[in-house]
């Protein structure tokens, strides 16, 4: 008599237990090692391509503004990472930011704030995908301009078509890489690719500008102001480059249900990725400032459409610039794969808790594609294609894609840290990583910085006298997101959204565990959510569940 094939083990007992304590069944397969968790964040940050995409923020403040703006801002972002690592180690779940907000907030506010954070984080991550792929499109067409000696003039329509192809290609890569369970290993490849590009630039620019390199005094002390703002504010605007670049560290939280030993892997990934970008980014800014032309306006107004293309061109000529920019946009393309992965996990977690439209459809897990939420992958890709239509309006509207990511995610990072400070200090139980007596001061500094950086992302870059072409549409886009989410909640969702749901079979819990979870989270208990009757929490395996679908 043939025996049934063994069920596939999704997680080790300790990881399954940790997730079960938060009310969730293990549905995703834990394939990511500690280094691969760091790798997904570092790959999303895509250090050099991101610096290249945001030089229009930093160059107007001069070389000193670029260099010291990076160093100071990265330090503040590291503080935010410490505050998030405390939470991520204690409660590692894919929907961490809105879950933590609900857990720590006062009863009166927990549902609307959790709902708002979930939408802000989801759309912020999709906005990050848009901004990365839009940056890719600009870099690719800049190479074509270089190849044709300026004969090719890209239109907004052409840029959007390149953007569209990029997003769709990412969807297919994530889908099929998940099928063969290599997404984790790919993050290591992406990390190496980023480091190789940085090393190549460290060689190419100084060698190409030999005899023309700028002095240390110029690099570290020379300021400028090519904006309409006072010089001090122009320096702050240079902070937007690291704020946007080092913005992928929350991906470690969203991948936590696929990470082995998540309580340590999540803080390791957050702090490791920020630390690498802090140090290597500082060096990148020094090298660029040392080797770029002192005519800053010519760099910003380059006919190639990309300041970094002009910097490479000045150093190594047309052919060398083509080669380096090709490497640059290929690395940028890799970034999009990783952020689509992270955004799909956040969208899936939010759908699992019933908060997104068509949640029953998007919360399905595909066993055929490696126990991953493929429907959410394509849902996020489709939404990115719609948001990318801003490319067709004007460059100012397209720049809102960058700031949608920064402002949306900043708010999502701020809220759980703030909720813990104000309402939830007594509810916080530290995980293996904990900053101890410094935890509260770190959280306070993190909150202050996140408020400031959110306001900064909404300011017009060129000056206070704005036109439709120079307007920063971030305030419009984000207020529409936040206002729309709150309106949706109070008009309709408040009738059915009660916060994170419990998907683990209640029969697996002791009476004390169930009572405590019900008190803390007002959980909607689904006693039949995991088929197969009673199971040991440490023996969670892939099984046929009514709500697990396939595509």
Secondary structure as UniProt FT lines:
FT   HELIX           13..21
FT   TURN            22..23
FT   HELIX           34..45
FT   HELIX           47..53
FT   HELIX           55..58
FT   HELIX           59..61
FT   HELIX           62..90
FT   TURN            94..95
FT   HELIX           96..104
FT   TURN            107..109
FT   HELIX           110..147
FT   TURN            148..150
FT   HELIX           156..179
FT   TURN            180..181
FT   HELIX           183..208
FT   TURN            209..212
FT   HELIX           216..221
FT   HELIX           231..237
FT   HELIX           239..245
FT   TURN            249..250
FT   HELIX           251..254
FT   HELIX           256..258
FT   TURN            260..261
FT   HELIX           262..291
FT   HELIX           296..300
FT   TURN            303..304
FT   HELIX           307..352
FT   TURN            353..354
FT   TURN            357..358
FT   HELIX           359..362
FT   TURN            367..370
FT   HELIX           374..387
FT   HELIX           388..392
FT   HELIX           395..422
FT   HELIX           425..427
FT   HELIX           436..438
FT   HELIX           439..457
FT   TURN            468..470
FT   HELIX           474..491
FT   HELIX           493..495
FT   HELIX           506..508
FT   HELIX           511..521
FT   TURN            527..528
FT   HELIX           537..539
FT   TURN            546..547
//
